[in-house]
């Protein structure tokens, strides 16, 4: 199987280890990967802050770039949600029928990482080894938009050596929300403090999620409180093996 990796600008700029982990994981599973160097942003932050023209340009670029691609894998819930939920409205608003048809044909071939592993490849045990106590934060876009369900938990439960610690109020928002945390800093901080109480109470070594934006928000708060817990993207856990621990790979 061939797949194209859309790494997202957020990961590429701030968390490149996530992209490297996805490559190690999928190549280990026999997926032939390609990477389009012309890829940029999905346009989410532009659309969410009212810059419709800029968002349309990014959406048009994405569809044009991946129109003929067999499968697109994206290790970011929020970016997949942007493509599925907002692209149709952008193209409807602009009355571009050709782009609407191209997007409709492309959408069934776009997968978030856990979707790709379970729904497309049909695997839950990816051969990972991560001997640590881990808790999982369910990001809002995965819960309320993509309906990811228990896919991440099914993958984590198959990782050798991993002890999965349940998180109270697992679907509670961490308060990041992209530009929401900037425009509504006090509300965002209050939501973060509440979420962090549940996360720290697990006494896990790591908090994982499928979106680095949430992990950055949580990780920043942990750092400010001198918490011993660390954040890690699910891809890094799944890419880890006894011969190549996630800590070394990062």
DRENPA-3360 file (N, C-alpha, C; in nm, 2 decimals, always signed):
BEGIN
1 = XXXXXXXX = +0.08/-0.12/+0.00/+0.00/+0.00/+0.00/+0.09/+0.12/+0.00 ~ +0.04/+0.23/-0.07/+0.11/+0.35/-0.08/+0.03/+0.46/+0.00 ~ +0.09/+0.55/+0.06/+0.03/+0.66/+0.13/+0.11/+0.78/+0.13 ~ +0.05/+0.90/+0.13/+0.12/+1.02/+0.13/+0.10/+1.08/+0.27 ~ +0.21/+1.13/+0.33/+0.21/+1.19/+0.46/+0.19/+1.34/+0.46 ~ +0.08/+1.39/+0.52/+0.06/+1.53/+0.53/+0.10/+1.56/+0.68 ~ +0.21/+1.62/+0.70/+0.26/+1.63/+0.84/+0.21/+1.75/+0.91 ~ +0.15/+1.84/+0.85/+0.09/+1.96/+0.91/+0.20/+2.06/+0.95;
9 = XXXXXXXX = +0.17/+2.19/+0.93/+0.27/+2.29/+0.96/+0.30/+2.30/+1.10 ~ +0.21/+2.27/+1.19/+0.23/+2.27/+1.33/+0.33/+2.17/+1.38 ~ +0.32/+2.05/+1.33/+0.42/+1.94/+1.36/+0.55/+1.97/+1.29 ~ +0.55/+2.02/+1.17/+0.67/+2.04/+1.10/+0.75/+2.15/+1.17 ~ +0.69/+2.25/+1.22/+0.76/+2.36/+1.28/+0.80/+2.33/+1.42 ~ +0.71/+2.27/+1.50/+0.74/+2.26/+1.65/+0.76/+2.12/+1.69 ~ +0.71/+2.02/+1.62/+0.72/+1.88/+1.67/+0.75/+1.79/+1.56 ~ +0.87/+1.81/+1.50/+0.91/+1.72/+1.39/+0.93/+1.57/+1.43;
17 = XXXXXXXX = +0.95/+1.55/+1.56/+0.96/+1.41/+1.60/+0.83/+1.33/+1.57 ~ +0.72/+1.39/+1.57/+0.60/+1.32/+1.54/+0.60/+1.27/+1.40 ~ +0.64/+1.35/+1.30/+0.65/+1.31/+1.17/+0.75/+1.20/+1.15 ~ +0.86/+1.21/+1.21/+0.96/+1.10/+1.20/+0.90/+0.97/+1.26 ~ +0.83/+0.98/+1.37/+0.77/+0.86/+1.43/+0.67/+0.79/+1.34 ~ +0.59/+0.87/+1.27/+0.49/+0.82/+1.18/+0.56/+0.75/+1.06 ~ +0.67/+0.80/+1.01/+0.74/+0.74/+0.91/+0.80/+0.60/+0.95 ~ +0.86/+0.60/+1.07/+0.92/+0.47/+1.12/+0.81/+0.37/+1.14;
25 = XXXXXXXX = +0.70/+0.41/+1.20/+0.59/+0.32/+1.22/+0.53/+0.26/+1.10 ~ +0.49/+0.35/+1.00/+0.43/+0.30/+0.88/+0.52/+0.22/+0.79 ~ +0.64/+0.26/+0.78/+0.74/+0.18/+0.70/+0.76/+0.04/+0.77 ~ +0.76/+0.04/+0.90/+0.77/-0.09/+0.97/+0.65/-0.18/+0.93 ~ +0.54/-0.12/+0.91/+0.42/-0.20/+0.87/+0.40/-0.22/+0.72 ~ +0.50/-0.19/+0.65/+0.51/-0.22/+0.51/+0.44/-0.11/+0.42 ~ +0.41/+0.01/+0.47/+0.35/+0.11/+0.39/+0.46/+0.19/+0.31 ~ +0.44/+0.20/+0.18/+0.53/+0.28/+0.10/+0.49/+0.43/+0.11;
33 = XXXXXXXX = +0.57/+0.51/+0.17/+0.53/+0.65/+0.20/+0.59/+0.75/+0.10 ~ +0.52/+0.85/+0.07/+0.57/+0.96/-0.01/+0.54/+1.09/+0.07 ~ +0.62/+1.19/+0.04/+0.60/+1.32/+0.11/+0.61/+1.43/+0.00 ~ +0.50/+1.51/-0.01/+0.50/+1.62/-0.10/+0.57/+1.74/-0.04 ~ +0.69/+1.78/-0.09/+0.76/+1.90/-0.03/+0.69/+2.03/-0.04 ~ +0.59/+2.04/-0.13/+0.51/+2.16/-0.15/+0.40/+2.18/-0.06 ~ +0.37/+2.08/+0.03/+0.26/+2.09/+0.12/+0.29/+2.21/+0.22 ~ +0.18/+2.27/+0.26/+0.19/+2.38/+0.36/+0.09/+2.36/+0.47;
41 = XXXXXXXX = +0.01/+2.46/+0.50/-0.09/+2.45/+0.60/-0.23/+2.41/+0.55 ~ -0.31/+2.35/+0.63/-0.45/+2.31/+0.59/-0.54/+2.43/+0.59 ~ -0.50/+2.54/+0.65/-0.58/+2.67/+0.65/-0.67/+2.68/+0.77 ~ -0.65/+2.59/+0.87/-0.74/+2.60/+0.99/-0.74/+2.73/+1.06 ~ -0.62/+2.78/+1.09/-0.61/+2.90/+1.17/-0.66/+3.02/+1.09 ~ -0.65/+3.02/+0.96/-0.70/+3.13/+0.88/-0.86/+3.13/+0.88 ~ -0.91/+3.01/+0.86/-1.06/+3.00/+0.86/-1.12/+3.03/+0.99 ~ -1.05/+2.99/+1.10/-1.11/+3.01/+1.24/-1.10/+3.16/+1.28;
49 = XXXXXXXX = -1.02/+3.24/+1.21/-1.00/+3.38/+1.25/-1.06/+3.47/+1.15 ~ -1.13/+3.42/+1.05/-1.20/+3.51/+0.96/-1.13/+3.54/+0.83 ~ -1.01/+3.48/+0.81/-0.94/+3.51/+0.69/-0.98/+3.41/+0.58 ~ -1.10/+3.43/+0.52/-1.16/+3.33/+0.43/-1.07/+3.32/+0.30 ~ -1.03/+3.43/+0.25/-0.95/+3.42/+0.12/-0.82/+3.33/+0.14 ~ -0.75/+3.36/+0.25/-0.63/+3.28/+0.28/-0.67/+3.13/+0.31 ~ -0.78/+3.11/+0.38/-0.82/+2.97/+0.40/-0.85/+2.90/+0.27 ~ -0.92/+2.97/+0.18/-0.96/+2.91/+0.05/-0.83/+2.87/-0.03;
57 = XXXXXXXX = -0.73/+2.96/-0.02/-0.61/+2.93/-0.10/-0.54/+2.81/-0.04 ~ -0.54/+2.79/+0.09/-0.47/+2.67/+0.14/-0.55/+2.54/+0.11 ~ -0.69/+2.56/+0.12/-0.77/+2.44/+0.09/-0.76/+2.40/-0.06 ~ -0.76/+2.50/-0.15/-0.74/+2.47/-0.29/-0.60/+2.40/-0.32 ~ -0.50/+2.45/-0.25/-0.37/+2.39/-0.26/-0.36/+2.25/-0.22 ~ -0.43/+2.22/-0.10/-0.43/+2.08/-0.05/-0.50/+1.99/-0.15 ~ -0.62/+2.03/-0.20/-0.69/+1.94/-0.29/-0.61/+1.92/-0.42 ~ -0.56/+2.02/-0.47/-0.48/+2.01/-0.59/-0.36/+1.92/-0.58;
65 = XXXXXXXX = -0.29/+1.93/-0.46/-0.17/+1.85/-0.43/-0.20/+1.70/-0.42 ~ -0.32/+1.67/-0.36/-0.35/+1.53/-0.32/-0.46/+1.47/-0.41 ~ -0.50/+1.54/-0.51/-0.61/+1.49/-0.59/-0.59/+1.35/-0.64 ~ -0.47/+1.31/-0.68/-0.44/+1.18/-0.74/-0.38/+1.08/-0.64 ~ -0.37/+1.12/-0.52/-0.30/+1.04/-0.42/-0.39/+0.92/-0.37 ~ -0.33/+0.80/-0.35/-0.41/+0.69/-0.31/-0.47/+0.70/-0.17 ~ -0.38/+0.74/-0.08/-0.42/+0.76/+0.06/-0.34/+0.87/+0.12 ~ -0.41/+0.95/+0.21/-0.34/+1.06/+0.28/-0.35/+1.03/+0.43;
73 = XXXXXXXX = -0.24/+1.03/+0.50/-0.23/+1.01/+0.64/-0.19/+1.13/+0.71 ~ -0.27/+1.17/+0.81/-0.24/+1.30/+0.88/-0.24/+1.28/+1.03 ~ -0.13/+1.30/+1.10/-0.12/+1.27/+1.24/-0.17/+1.39/+1.33 ~ -0.28/+1.44/+1.29/-0.34/+1.56/+1.36/-0.49/+1.56/+1.35 ~ -0.56/+1.54/+1.46/-0.71/+1.54/+1.46/-0.77/+1.67/+1.41 ~ -0.71/+1.78/+1.45/-0.77/+1.91/+1.42/-0.76/+1.94/+1.27 ~ -0.65/+1.90/+1.21/-0.63/+1.92/+1.06/-0.73/+1.84/+0.98 ~ -0.74/+1.71/+1.02/-0.84/+1.63/+0.95/-0.98/+1.68/+0.97;
81 = XXXXXXXX = -1.01/+1.73/+1.09/-1.14/+1.79/+1.11/-1.16/+1.91/+1.02 ~ -1.06/+1.99/+1.01/-1.07/+2.11/+0.92/-1.10/+2.07/+0.78 ~ -1.03/+1.97/+0.73/-1.05/+1.93/+0.59/-1.19/+1.87/+0.57 ~ -1.24/+1.78/+0.66/-1.37/+1.72/+0.65/-1.48/+1.82/+0.68 ~ -1.47/+1.90/+0.78/-1.58/+1.99/+0.82/-1.59/+2.12/+0.75 ~ -1.47/+2.18/+0.72/-1.48/+2.32/+0.67/-1.45/+2.34/+0.52 ~ -1.37/+2.24/+0.47/-1.34/+2.25/+0.32/-1.47/+2.26/+0.24 ~ -1.57/+2.17/+0.27/-1.69/+2.17/+0.18/-1.76/+2.30/+0.19;
89 = XXXXXXXX = -1.76/+2.37/+0.31/-1.83/+2.50/+0.32/-1.75/+2.60/+0.24 ~ -1.62/+2.60/+0.25/-1.54/+2.70/+0.18/-1.56/+2.69/+0.03 ~ -1.57/+2.57/-0.03/-1.59/+2.56/-0.17/-1.73/+2.59/-0.21 ~ -1.83/+2.56/-0.12/-1.97/+2.59/-0.14/-1.98/+2.74/-0.15 ~ -1.92/+2.81/-0.05/-1.92/+2.96/-0.04/-1.87/+3.02/-0.17 ~ -1.77/+2.96/-0.23/-1.70/+3.02/-0.35/-1.76/+2.97/-0.48 ~ -1.86/+2.88/-0.47/-1.92/+2.83/-0.59/-1.83/+2.76/-0.69 ~ -1.73/+2.69/-0.64/-1.64/+2.62/-0.73/-1.68/+2.47/-0.73;
97 = XXXXXXXX = -1.75/+2.44/-0.84/-1.81/+2.31/-0.85/-1.70/+2.20/-0.88 ~ -1.60/+2.24/-0.95/-1.49/+2.14/-0.98/-1.42/+2.10/-0.85 ~ -1.39/+2.20/-0.77/-1.32/+2.17/-0.65/-1.41/+2.09/-0.55 ~ -1.54/+2.12/-0.55/-1.63/+2.04/-0.47/-1.63/+1.90/-0.51 ~ -1.63/+1.87/-0.64/-1.62/+1.73/-0.69/-1.49/+1.67/-0.65 ~ -1.38/+1.74/-0.67/-1.25/+1.68/-0.64/-1.24/+1.65/-0.49 ~ -1.29/+1.74/-0.41/-1.29/+1.72/-0.26/-1.37/+1.60/-0.22 ~ -1.49/+1.59/-0.28/-1.58/+1.47/-0.25/-1.51/+1.34/-0.28;
105 = XXXXXXXX = -1.43/+1.34/-0.39/-1.36/+1.22/-0.43/-1.24/+1.19/-0.34 ~ -1.18/+1.29/-0.29/-1.06/+1.28/-0.21/-1.09/+1.24/-0.06 ~ -1.20/+1.30/-0.01/-1.23/+1.28/+0.14/-1.23/+1.13/+0.19 ~ -1.28/+1.04/+0.11/-1.27/+0.90/+0.16/-1.13/+0.84/+0.17 ~ -1.04/+0.91/+0.11/-0.90/+0.87/+0.11/-0.81/+0.94/+0.21 ~ -0.87/+1.02/+0.30/-0.80/+1.10/+0.40/-0.82/+1.03/+0.54 ~ -0.71/+1.00/+0.61/-0.72/+0.93/+0.73/-0.64/+1.00/+0.84 ~ -0.69/+1.01/+0.96/-0.61/+1.04/+1.08/-0.53/+0.91/+1.11;
113 = XXXXXXXX = -0.42/+0.92/+1.18/-0.33/+0.81/+1.20/-0.40/+0.69/+1.26 ~ -0.48/+0.70/+1.37/-0.54/+0.59/+1.43/-0.65/+0.53/+1.34 ~ -0.71/+0.61/+1.26/-0.81/+0.56/+1.16/-0.74/+0.48/+1.06 ~ -0.63/+0.53/+1.01/-0.55/+0.46/+0.91/-0.51/+0.32/+0.95 ~ -0.46/+0.32/+1.07/-0.40/+0.19/+1.13/-0.52/+0.09/+1.14 ~ -0.63/+0.13/+1.20/-0.73/+0.03/+1.23/-0.83/+0.01/+1.12 ~ -0.87/+0.12/+1.05/-0.98/+0.11/+0.95/-0.92/+0.07/+0.81 ~ -0.80/+0.12/+0.78/-0.74/+0.10/+0.65/-0.65/-0.02/+0.65;
121 = XXXXXXXX = -0.56/-0.03/+0.75/-0.46/-0.14/+0.75/-0.52/-0.26/+0.82 ~ -0.62/-0.24/+0.91/-0.68/-0.35/+0.99/-0.59/-0.40/+1.09 ~ -0.50/-0.32/+1.16/-0.41/-0.37/+1.26/-0.43/-0.29/+1.39 ~ -0.42/-0.36/+1.50/-0.42/-0.29/+1.63/-0.29/-0.31/+1.70 ~ -0.23/-0.43/+1.68/-0.09/-0.45/+1.74/+0.01/-0.42/+1.63 ~ +0.08/-0.31/+1.66/+0.18/-0.26/+1.56/+0.32/-0.30/+1.60 ~ +0.33/-0.39/+1.70/+0.46/-0.43/+1.74/+0.54/-0.34/+1.82 ~ +0.47/-0.25/+1.89/+0.53/-0.15/+1.97/+0.57/-0.20/+2.11;
129 = XXXXXXXX = +0.67/-0.13/+2.17/+0.71/-0.16/+2.31/+0.74/-0.03/+2.38 ~ +0.67/-0.01/+2.49/+0.68/+0.12/+2.56/+0.65/+0.09/+2.71 ~ +0.75/+0.05/+2.79/+0.74/+0.01/+2.92/+0.72/+0.13/+3.02 ~ +0.60/+0.19/+3.01/+0.57/+0.31/+3.09/+0.43/+0.32/+3.13 ~ +0.40/+0.39/+3.23/+0.26/+0.42/+3.27/+0.21/+0.54/+3.19 ~ +0.10/+0.52/+3.12/+0.05/+0.62/+3.02/-0.10/+0.65/+3.04 ~ -0.13/+0.78/+3.03/-0.27/+0.81/+3.03/-0.30/+0.88/+2.90 ~ -0.43/+0.87/+2.85/-0.47/+0.92/+2.72/-0.57/+1.04/+2.73;
137 = XXXXXXXX = -0.54/+1.15/+2.67/-0.63/+1.26/+2.66/-0.70/+1.26/+2.53 ~ -0.83/+1.26/+2.53/-0.91/+1.26/+2.41/-0.94/+1.40/+2.36 ~ -0.87/+1.45/+2.26/-0.88/+1.58/+2.21/-1.02/+1.61/+2.15 ~ -1.07/+1.73/+2.16/-1.20/+1.77/+2.12/-1.24/+1.73/+1.98 ~ -1.15/+1.76/+1.89/-1.17/+1.73/+1.75/-1.20/+1.58/+1.72 ~ -1.12/+1.50/+1.80/-1.14/+1.36/+1.78/-1.27/+1.31/+1.84 ~ -1.31/+1.37/+1.95/-1.44/+1.33/+2.02/-1.56/+1.38/+1.95 ~ -1.56/+1.51/+1.92/-1.68/+1.58/+1.87/-1.69/+1.59/+1.72;
145 = XXXXXXXX = -1.58/+1.58/+1.65/-1.59/+1.60/+1.51/-1.56/+1.47/+1.43 ~ -1.45/+1.40/+1.46/-1.41/+1.28/+1.39/-1.47/+1.16/+1.45 ~ -1.52/+1.16/+1.57/-1.57/+1.05/+1.64/-1.48/+0.93/+1.64 ~ -1.35/+0.96/+1.68/-1.25/+0.86/+1.68/-1.28/+0.74/+1.77 ~ -1.36/+0.76/+1.88/-1.40/+0.65/+1.96/-1.28/+0.59/+2.04 ~ -1.28/+0.46/+2.04/-1.18/+0.38/+2.12/-1.06/+0.34/+2.04 ~ -1.05/+0.39/+1.92/-0.93/+0.35/+1.84/-0.80/+0.37/+1.91 ~ -0.77/+0.49/+1.96/-0.64/+0.51/+2.03/-0.62/+0.41/+2.15;
153 = XXXXXXXX = -0.73/+0.38/+2.22/-0.72/+0.29/+2.34/-0.69/+0.15/+2.29 ~ -0.75/+0.11/+2.18/-0.73/-0.02/+2.13/-0.58/-0.04/+2.09 ~ -0.53/+0.07/+2.03/-0.38/+0.06/+1.99/-0.29/+0.06/+2.11 ~ -0.32/+0.14/+2.21/-0.24/+0.15/+2.33/-0.25/+0.02/+2.41 ~ -0.36/-0.04/+2.41/-0.37/-0.17/+2.49/-0.29/-0.28/+2.43 ~ -0.25/-0.27/+2.30/-0.17/-0.37/+2.24/-0.02/-0.35/+2.25 ~ +0.02/-0.23/+2.31/+0.16/-0.20/+2.32/+0.22/-0.28/+2.44 ~ +0.33/-0.35/+2.41/+0.39/-0.44/+2.51/+0.46/-0.35/+2.62;
161 = XXXXXXXX = +0.44/-0.38/+2.74/+0.50/-0.31/+2.85/+0.43/-0.19/+2.90 ~ +0.33/-0.15/+2.83/+0.26/-0.02/+2.86/+0.15/-0.05/+2.96 ~ +0.14/+0.03/+3.06/+0.03/+0.03/+3.15/-0.06/+0.15/+3.13 ~ -0.18/+0.13/+3.08/-0.27/+0.24/+3.05/-0.35/+0.28/+3.17 ~ -0.34/+0.40/+3.21/-0.41/+0.45/+3.33/-0.53/+0.53/+3.28 ~ -0.65/+0.49/+3.32/-0.77/+0.57/+3.28/-0.77/+0.71/+3.33 ~ -0.82/+0.80/+3.25/-0.82/+0.95/+3.28/-0.97/+0.99/+3.31 ~ -0.99/+1.04/+3.43/-1.12/+1.10/+3.47/-1.15/+1.21/+3.37;
169 = XXXXXXXX = -1.28/+1.22/+3.33/-1.33/+1.33/+3.24/-1.24/+1.33/+3.12 ~ -1.22/+1.22/+3.06/-1.13/+1.20/+2.95/-1.16/+1.30/+2.83 ~ -1.29/+1.32/+2.81/-1.33/+1.40/+2.70/-1.34/+1.55/+2.73 ~ -1.30/+1.59/+2.85/-1.30/+1.73/+2.89/-1.19/+1.81/+2.81 ~ -1.23/+1.93/+2.76/-1.13/+2.01/+2.68/-1.02/+2.06/+2.76 ~ -0.90/+2.06/+2.70/-0.78/+2.11/+2.77/-0.78/+2.27/+2.77 ~ -0.86/+2.33/+2.69/-0.87/+2.47/+2.68/-0.78/+2.54/+2.58 ~ -0.71/+2.46/+2.49/-0.63/+2.52/+2.39/-0.71/+2.59/+2.28;
177 = XXXXXXXX = -0.76/+2.50/+2.19/-0.85/+2.55/+2.09/-0.78/+2.65/+1.99 ~ -0.65/+2.64/+1.97/-0.58/+2.72/+1.88/-0.59/+2.87/+1.92 ~ -0.65/+2.95/+1.83/-0.66/+3.10/+1.86/-0.75/+3.13/+1.98 ~ -0.83/+3.03/+2.02/-0.92/+3.05/+2.14/-0.83/+3.08/+2.26 ~ -0.72/+3.01/+2.28/-0.64/+3.03/+2.40/-0.57/+3.17/+2.40 ~ -0.57/+3.23/+2.28/-0.51/+3.37/+2.27/-0.62/+3.47/+2.30 ~ -0.73/+3.45/+2.23/-0.84/+3.55/+2.24/-0.91/+3.54/+2.38 ~ -0.91/+3.42/+2.44/-0.98/+3.40/+2.56/-0.88/+3.34/+2.67;
185 = XXXXXXXX = -0.78/+3.41/+2.69/-0.67/+3.35/+2.77/-0.71/+3.31/+2.91 ~ -0.79/+3.39/+2.98/-0.83/+3.36/+3.11/-0.92/+3.24/+3.12 ~ -1.02/+3.23/+3.03/-1.10/+3.11/+3.02/-1.02/+2.98/+2.99 ~ -0.93/+3.00/+2.89/-0.84/+2.89/+2.85/-0.76/+2.84/+2.97 ~ -0.70/+2.93/+3.04/-0.62/+2.90/+3.16/-0.70/+2.82/+3.26 ~ -0.82/+2.87/+3.28/-0.91/+2.80/+3.38/-0.94/+2.66/+3.34 ~ -0.97/+2.64/+3.21/-1.00/+2.51/+3.16/-0.88/+2.42/+3.17 ~ -0.76/+2.47/+3.14/-0.64/+2.40/+3.15/-0.61/+2.35/+3.29;
193 = XXXXXXXX = -0.63/+2.44/+3.39/-0.61/+2.40/+3.53/-0.69/+2.29/+3.57 ~ -0.82/+2.29/+3.53/-0.91/+2.19/+3.56/-0.87/+2.05/+3.50 ~ -0.84/+2.06/+3.37/-0.79/+1.94/+3.30/-0.67/+1.88/+3.36 ~ -0.58/+1.97/+3.40/-0.45/+1.92/+3.45/-0.46/+1.85/+3.58 ~ -0.56/+1.89/+3.66/-0.58/+1.82/+3.79/-0.61/+1.67/+3.76 ~ -0.70/+1.64/+3.66/-0.73/+1.50/+3.63/-0.61/+1.43/+3.57 ~ -0.53/+1.50/+3.49/-0.42/+1.43/+3.43/-0.31/+1.40/+3.53 ~ -0.28/+1.49/+3.62/-0.18/+1.47/+3.72/-0.22/+1.36/+3.82;
201 = XXXXXXXX = -0.35/+1.36/+3.85/-0.40/+1.26/+3.94/-0.38/+1.12/+3.90 ~ -0.36/+1.09/+3.77/-0.33/+0.96/+3.72/-0.20/+0.90/+3.77 ~ -0.11/+0.99/+3.80/+0.03/+0.96/+3.84/+0.10/+0.88/+3.73 ~ +0.06/+0.90/+3.60/+0.12/+0.84/+3.49/+0.26/+0.91/+3.46 ~ +0.34/+0.84/+3.39/+0.47/+0.90/+3.35/+0.45/+0.98/+3.22 ~ +0.35/+0.95/+3.14/+0.33/+1.02/+3.01/+0.18/+1.04/+2.99 ~ +0.15/+1.15/+2.93/+0.02/+1.18/+2.88/+0.03/+1.19/+2.73 ~ -0.05/+1.11/+2.66/-0.05/+1.10/+2.52/-0.18/+1.15/+2.46;
209 = XXXXXXXX = -0.18/+1.19/+2.33/-0.29/+1.23/+2.26/-0.26/+1.22/+2.11 ~ -0.36/+1.26/+2.03/-0.34/+1.25/+1.88/-0.33/+1.39/+1.82 ~ -0.31/+1.49/+1.91/-0.29/+1.63/+1.86/-0.18/+1.69/+1.94 ~ -0.08/+1.74/+1.87/+0.03/+1.80/+1.94/-0.01/+1.94/+2.00 ~ -0.11/+2.00/+1.95/-0.15/+2.13/+2.00/-0.20/+2.11/+2.15 ~ -0.28/+2.01/+2.17/-0.33/+1.98/+2.31/-0.21/+1.94/+2.40 ~ -0.12/+1.86/+2.34/+0.00/+1.82/+2.42/+0.09/+1.94/+2.46 ~ +0.10/+2.03/+2.36/+0.18/+2.15/+2.39/+0.12/+2.23/+2.51;
217 = XXXXXXXX = -0.01/+2.25/+2.50/-0.08/+2.32/+2.60/-0.06/+2.26/+2.74 ~ -0.09/+2.12/+2.74/-0.07/+2.05/+2.87/+0.07/+2.05/+2.92 ~ +0.16/+2.02/+2.82/+0.30/+2.02/+2.86/+0.36/+2.15/+2.91 ~ +0.31/+2.26/+2.86/+0.35/+2.39/+2.91/+0.31/+2.41/+3.06 ~ +0.19/+2.36/+3.09/+0.14/+2.38/+3.23/+0.22/+2.28/+3.32 ~ +0.25/+2.16/+3.27/+0.33/+2.07/+3.35/+0.46/+2.13/+3.38 ~ +0.52/+2.19/+3.28/+0.66/+2.24/+3.30/+0.65/+2.36/+3.40 ~ +0.55/+2.44/+3.39/+0.54/+2.55/+3.49/+0.52/+2.51/+3.63;
225 = XXXXXXXX = +0.46/+2.39/+3.65/+0.43/+2.34/+3.78/+0.54/+2.23/+3.82 ~ +0.64/+2.22/+3.74/+0.75/+2.13/+3.77/+0.70/+1.98/+3.79 ~ +0.60/+1.95/+3.71/+0.54/+1.81/+3.72/+0.64/+1.72/+3.65 ~ +0.64/+1.60/+3.71/+0.73/+1.49/+3.65/+0.68/+1.43/+3.52 ~ +0.55/+1.44/+3.50/+0.49/+1.38/+3.38/+0.54/+1.45/+3.25 ~ +0.54/+1.37/+3.14/+0.58/+1.43/+3.01/+0.47/+1.40/+2.91 ~ +0.47/+1.48/+2.81/+0.37/+1.46/+2.70/+0.44/+1.39/+2.58 ~ +0.36/+1.31/+2.51/+0.42/+1.24/+2.39/+0.30/+1.21/+2.30;
233 = XXXXXXXX = +0.32/+1.23/+2.17/+0.22/+1.20/+2.07/+0.21/+1.04/+2.06 ~ +0.09/+1.00/+2.03/+0.06/+0.85/+2.02/+0.15/+0.79/+1.92 ~ +0.19/+0.86/+1.81/+0.27/+0.81/+1.70/+0.41/+0.77/+1.76 ~ +0.46/+0.84/+1.85/+0.59/+0.81/+1.91/+0.59/+0.68/+1.99 ~ +0.48/+0.66/+2.06/+0.46/+0.54/+2.14/+0.45/+0.42/+2.05 ~ +0.37/+0.43/+1.94/+0.35/+0.32/+1.85/+0.48/+0.29/+1.77 ~ +0.56/+0.39/+1.75/+0.68/+0.37/+1.67/+0.79/+0.31/+1.75 ~ +0.78/+0.31/+1.89/+0.89/+0.27/+1.98/+0.90/+0.11/+1.98;
241 = XXXXXXXX = +1.02/+0.06/+1.98/+1.04/-0.08/+1.99/+1.15/-0.10/+2.10 ~ +1.18/-0.23/+2.13/+1.28/-0.25/+2.23/+1.42/-0.20/+2.17 ~ +1.44/-0.21/+2.04/+1.56/-0.17/+1.98/+1.57/-0.02/+1.96 ~ +1.46/+0.05/+1.96/+1.45/+0.19/+1.93/+1.35/+0.25/+2.02 ~ +1.38/+0.27/+2.15/+1.29/+0.34/+2.24/+1.25/+0.48/+2.19 ~ +1.13/+0.52/+2.23/+1.07/+0.65/+2.19/+1.16/+0.76/+2.24 ~ +1.22/+0.75/+2.36/+1.30/+0.85/+2.41/+1.43/+0.88/+2.33 ~ +1.49/+0.77/+2.28/+1.60/+0.78/+2.19/+1.57/+0.83/+2.06;
249 = XX = +1.45/+0.78/+2.00/+1.41/+0.83/+1.87/+1.38/+0.98/+1.87 ~ +1.33/+1.03/+1.98/+1.29/+1.17/+1.98/+1.42/+1.26/+1.99;
% end
